[in-house]
Amino acid sequence: MKSRERIFYLCVLAASALFLFVGSRVASRDFYTPAGIHAMPYFTGVVTDIIDRAESEPGAAWGVGGVDTEITFGALISRGERRGDEVIVRQLLADFFLVNEREVSVGDRILIVYDDWNSIYHFAGYVRINHIIILGAVFLGLIILFARKKGFNAIVALGFTCMAVFWVFIPAILSGRNIYITAIIICVFSVVSTLLIVIGPNKKALSAMLGCLGGVLLAGILMLLMDAILHLTGAPDQETEFLLLLPTEYPINLRAIVFAGVILGAVGAIMDVAMSIASSLQEVKDAGGGKTFADLFKSGINIGKDILGTMLNTLILAYIGSSLSIILLLTADTASPTILFNTEMIIVEFLRALVGSFGMLLTVPLTAAICAWLYVRNDAPDDSEREYPDDYAERMQKRREGREFKT
């Protein structure tokens, strides 16, 4: 890496870190934490032995079927203020519950909650994040092994994006900040920081950046327009409605939450399309396949057609996959397709896919045009790159001989 590029890279990292620091402070300035809420403490522990397993029929006297199974076991707390303590924990399995956790066994790593009202430790679930961390570490290692420096930079950029969401965007919502403006700021930060960290300061990064931001802008405008046309409430499901019950000082704008979810969900795919076109056209230009604006623009459109053919499937299937349980439930519970396809939950999922697709659709010609203009700008060929007629050398020789004869 050249000295100038290294300095620029460090400046981008410093600017991104400064944005996160200042943004987090500003977003959390009016963060409202209600007093008086009693939160039971959680701990992690390891099951050491099974003490008892008892079954009962608590509803038999009222004619209600079902069996309750209560498992009493010992556990060693491995993390928290009571680390090292050996405690007695209870796990309740009941036929009344639709889904039960697996019965604990010796050696399991579990979550424990302490009910200080009744002075009882309860089983609260299994520790699962450790395996996810291992899987993620393996993936990140393979990314670095395969892509080397660019893979490492991609991980750094991803870290900045995630921190921007959780350190700036989420606190800003709970502090009563304007969700529309904050979502756009996070999108712009993600696009700019990612491309500058991964690609660096060059025409390719600038082209992808401008094309991506143009696609995101169209997606945002279209989402606002469709929000007004479709008369959305902003509460397509119960989870969203629960946001209104949060004991915060500032009411949460549910329609803005839907807008932010659509835009944040689309920006990754739009950035992927813009970067693919910018990178492909750079390769075409370097290989000598595009000498003029028209040639490069045409190549960009052709490349974009192929990218859109698969990226649209990727985007739509990703949204369907993330909402598959809800779609199955609504399909099974709704007799009329007319009612199903006019349910706000389904409409919002359609909007996610279509708005993101419109953003990608605009990104293709916009990125192709910007790339073609930047790549051929101030790119006049030198004498070694000029194209000459086949008889050029012979004609020049005759001209020189004529000049010598006249002399």
Disulfide bonds with the S-S distance in Angstrom:
none
